Amino acid sequence: MALVVLIRNTTWRCGKLERLIVGYLRNNRQNFGKPASSIQEIVNHLNLDGKKEECYDAIKRLEKRNIVRILPM
């Protein structure tokens, strides 16, 4: 279990999946005011059950670019 926190609201040089993740975090923060979402919640919302590994890799790439931060629970 880990939480993903949006640090920067940018998708420059990001792929389609990374843009979906950043968009979800942006909308989640604007609508509900929650600064973080769990990785499982992101996977379930984006219907990526068969592509969990790709989602984890995309989140790691976003963390490497300092767009999101992964916090352990």
N, CA, C and O of each residue as an XYZ file, in Angstrom:
292
protein
N       0.842     -1.183      0.000
C       0.000      0.000      0.000
C       0.883      1.241      0.000
O       1.845      1.348      0.760
N       0.530      2.156     -0.861
C       1.256      3.413     -0.949
C       0.308      4.496     -1.438
O      -0.676      4.220     -2.124
N       0.619      5.719     -1.076
C      -0.142      6.870     -1.536
C       0.651      7.617     -2.584
O       1.876      7.706     -2.504
N      -0.051      8.155     -3.566
C       0.569      8.951     -4.620
C       0.079     10.383     -4.443
O      -1.124     10.641     -4.432
N       1.030     11.320     -4.304
C       0.711     12.730     -4.084
C       1.166     13.524     -5.300
O       2.304     13.382     -5.746
N       0.291     14.350     -5.833
C       0.624     15.196     -6.974
C       1.414     16.408     -6.488
O       0.954     17.151     -5.621
N       2.612     16.604     -7.055
C       3.463     17.731     -6.682
C       3.338     18.836     -7.722
O       3.110     19.996     -7.379
N       3.486     18.475     -8.992
C       3.404     19.443    -10.084
C       2.292     19.042    -11.036
O       2.069     17.860    -11.296
N       1.607     20.040    -11.545
C       0.499     19.802    -12.455
C       0.988     19.984    -13.886
O       0.586     20.930    -14.564
N       1.845     19.091    -14.348
C       2.381     19.182    -15.695
C       2.438     17.795    -16.315
O       2.681     16.804    -15.627
N       2.213     17.738    -17.620
C       2.308     16.468    -18.332
C       3.222     16.589    -19.536
O       3.084     15.834    -20.499
N       4.135     17.512    -19.495
C       5.051     17.713    -20.605
C       5.950     16.493    -20.742
O       6.541     16.051    -19.757
N       6.063     15.948    -21.933
C       6.870     14.774    -22.253
C       6.386     13.518    -21.532
O       7.192     12.652    -21.189
N       5.106     13.416    -21.303
C       4.530     12.241    -20.654
C       3.740     11.433    -21.679
O       3.249     11.959    -22.678
N       3.638     10.149    -21.399
C       2.849      9.269    -22.245
C       1.375      9.326    -21.893
O       0.965     10.061    -20.994
N       0.587      8.545    -22.610
C      -0.859      8.562    -22.430
C      -1.265      8.109    -21.030
O      -2.106      8.742    -20.390
N      -0.682      7.034    -20.562
C      -1.015      6.516    -19.240
C      -0.597      7.500    -18.147
O      -1.326      7.697    -17.174
N       0.560      8.111    -18.306
C       1.022      9.086    -17.317
C       0.100     10.296    -17.279
O      -0.164     10.842    -16.207
N      -0.392     10.720    -18.442
C      -1.329     11.843    -18.494
C      -2.642     11.487    -17.799
O      -3.234     12.325    -17.118
N      -3.102     10.237    -17.971
C      -4.316      9.802    -17.295
C      -4.144      9.830    -15.775
O      -5.049     10.250    -15.053
N      -2.997      9.388    -15.299
C      -2.734      9.367    -13.858
C      -2.693     10.789    -13.298
O      -3.317     11.072    -12.276
N      -1.964     11.678    -13.963
C      -1.876     13.070    -13.497
C      -3.249     13.736    -13.565
O      -3.611     14.490    -12.662
N      -4.006     13.473    -14.610
C      -5.357     14.027    -14.730
C      -6.267     13.543    -13.620
O      -7.047     14.322    -13.072
N      -6.177     12.270    -13.282
C      -6.989     11.735    -12.188
C      -6.616     12.390    -10.870
O      -7.496     12.785    -10.104
N      -5.322     12.510    -10.595
C      -4.895     13.142     -9.345
C      -5.318     14.610     -9.296
O      -5.723     15.102     -8.243
N      -5.227     15.307    -10.422
C      -5.623     16.717    -10.487
C      -7.123     16.863    -10.205
O      -7.526     17.691     -9.389
N      -7.939     16.061    -10.879
C      -9.397     16.144    -10.688
C      -9.805     15.708     -9.292
O     -10.722     16.282     -8.705
N      -9.138     14.707     -8.762
C      -9.446     14.223     -7.423
C      -9.156     15.308     -6.393
O      -9.907     15.473     -5.431
N      -8.082     16.038     -6.590
C      -7.722     17.099     -5.655
C      -8.682     18.274     -5.766
O      -9.057     18.864     -4.753
N      -9.081     18.618     -6.977
C      -9.995     19.746     -7.165
C     -11.390     19.428     -6.653
O     -12.022     20.266     -6.010
N     -11.875     18.225     -6.932
C     -13.250     17.890     -6.571
C     -13.428     17.529     -5.105
O     -14.391     17.959     -4.469
N     -12.511     16.745     -4.571
C     -12.689     16.223     -3.221
C     -11.722     16.822     -2.213
O     -11.912     16.644     -1.009
N     -10.694     17.524     -2.663
C      -9.751     18.158     -1.754
C      -8.754     17.206     -1.131
O      -8.013     17.592     -0.227
N      -8.719     15.947     -1.603
C      -7.764     14.993     -1.053
C      -6.423     15.196     -1.749
O      -6.375     15.196     -2.979
N      -5.344     15.367     -1.011
C      -4.047     15.585     -1.646
C      -3.397     14.313     -2.177
O      -2.414     14.390     -2.913
N      -3.925     13.147     -1.820
C      -3.286     11.893     -2.223
C      -4.333     10.837     -2.545
O      -5.472     10.903     -2.084
N      -3.917      9.863     -3.348
C      -4.749      8.706     -3.679
C      -3.884      7.466     -3.597
O      -2.676      7.525     -3.829
N      -4.498      6.350     -3.269
C      -3.744      5.106     -3.227
C      -3.538      4.588     -4.650
O      -4.300      4.908     -5.562
N      -2.499      3.790     -4.815
C      -2.207      3.226     -6.131
C      -3.347      2.316     -6.570
O      -3.723      2.316     -7.743
N      -3.893      1.549     -5.654
C      -5.000      0.646     -5.973
C      -6.222      1.429     -6.447
O      -6.919      0.992     -7.364
N      -6.488      2.581     -5.832
C      -7.619      3.414     -6.228
C      -7.436      3.948     -7.651
O      -8.393      4.012     -8.423
N      -6.210      4.327     -7.990
C      -5.914      4.819     -9.337
C      -6.121      3.703    -10.361
O      -6.738      3.921    -11.403
N      -5.609      2.516    -10.067
C      -5.744      1.377    -10.983
C      -7.212      1.031    -11.191
O      -7.634      0.769    -12.317
N      -7.995      1.027    -10.112
C      -9.415      0.693    -10.223
C     -10.182      1.760    -10.994
O     -11.046      1.430    -11.806
N      -9.883      3.027    -10.754
C     -10.610      4.104    -11.424
C     -10.327      4.131    -12.922
O     -11.235      4.379    -13.715
N      -9.090      3.881    -13.315
C      -8.709      3.925    -14.721
C      -8.946      2.603    -15.440
O      -8.605      2.475    -16.616
N      -9.529      1.609    -14.751
C      -9.834      0.291    -15.322
C      -8.585     -0.354    -15.923
O      -8.601     -0.796    -17.071
N      -7.518     -0.404    -15.152
C      -6.247     -0.958    -15.612
C      -5.920     -2.263    -14.890
O      -4.756     -2.522    -14.585
N      -6.918     -3.074    -14.618
C      -6.691     -4.296    -13.863
C      -5.704     -5.230    -14.553
O      -4.902     -5.871    -13.874
N      -5.737     -5.327    -15.858
C      -4.818     -6.194    -16.585
C      -3.459     -5.561    -16.821
O      -2.527     -6.237    -17.253
N      -3.337     -4.275    -16.543
C      -2.103     -3.553    -16.825
C      -1.522     -2.922    -15.560
O      -1.022     -1.798    -15.598
N      -1.590     -3.641    -14.448
C      -1.106     -3.089    -13.176
C       0.381     -2.758    -13.228
O       0.805     -1.720    -12.720
N       1.161     -3.621    -13.830
C       2.607     -3.395    -13.889
C       2.937     -2.147    -14.693
O       3.841     -1.394    -14.332
N       2.206     -1.925    -15.785
C       2.423     -0.719    -16.588
C       2.065      0.527    -15.791
O       2.732      1.556    -15.903
N       1.010      0.434    -14.987
C       0.610      1.571    -14.159
C       1.675      1.863    -13.103
O       2.008      3.023    -12.861
N       2.208      0.817    -12.475
C       3.263      1.008    -11.470
C       4.502      1.629    -12.106
O       5.132      2.508    -11.518
N       4.849      1.175    -13.301
C       6.004      1.740    -14.005
C       5.770      3.205    -14.353
O       6.684      4.021    -14.236
N       4.559      3.546    -14.777
C       4.248      4.935    -15.123
C       4.339      5.832    -13.887
O       4.836      6.956    -13.968
N       3.863      5.339    -12.754
C       3.946      6.125    -11.515
C       5.400      6.314    -11.100
O       5.776      7.385    -10.625
N       6.214      5.284    -11.274
C       7.635      5.414    -10.953
C       8.330      6.425    -11.864
O       9.194      7.180    -11.418
N       7.947      6.434    -13.146
C       8.518      7.431    -14.074
C       8.107      8.840    -13.679
O       8.911      9.769    -13.756
N       6.855      9.002    -13.256
C       6.393     10.311    -12.801
C       7.136     10.746    -11.542
O       7.441     11.926    -11.373
N       7.424      9.797    -10.664
C       8.184     10.131     -9.458
C       9.617     10.521     -9.819
O      10.187     11.426     -9.211
N      10.187      9.852    -10.790
C      11.548     10.162    -11.222
C      11.630     11.586    -11.789
O      12.655     12.252    -11.645
N      10.551     12.049    -12.432
C      10.509     13.405    -12.986
C      10.033     14.442    -11.973
O       9.862     15.610    -12.325
N       9.815     14.039    -10.724
C       9.359     14.918     -9.637
C       7.991     15.534     -9.923
O       7.742     16.693     -9.590
N       7.119     14.761    -10.536
C       5.750     15.209    -10.765
C       4.844     14.686     -9.656
O       3.916     15.376     -9.234
N       5.108     13.469     -9.181
C       4.370     12.894     -8.056
C       5.372     12.384     -7.023
O       6.565     12.245     -7.296
N       4.853     12.115     -5.842
C       5.672     11.515     -4.795
C       4.917     10.309     -4.252
O       3.710     10.376     -4.021
N       5.629      9.214     -4.052
C       5.046      7.993     -3.519
C       5.383      7.926     -2.033
O       6.552      7.939     -1.646
N       4.334      7.854     -1.203
C       4.499      7.788      0.235
C       4.018      6.435      0.742
O       2.889      6.041      0.452
N       4.844      5.719      1.489
C       4.380      4.432      2.043
C       3.361      4.663      3.149
O       3.404      5.666      3.861
N       2.442      3.709      3.274
C       1.414      3.818      4.323
C       1.856      3.113      5.574
O       1.124      3.097      6.564
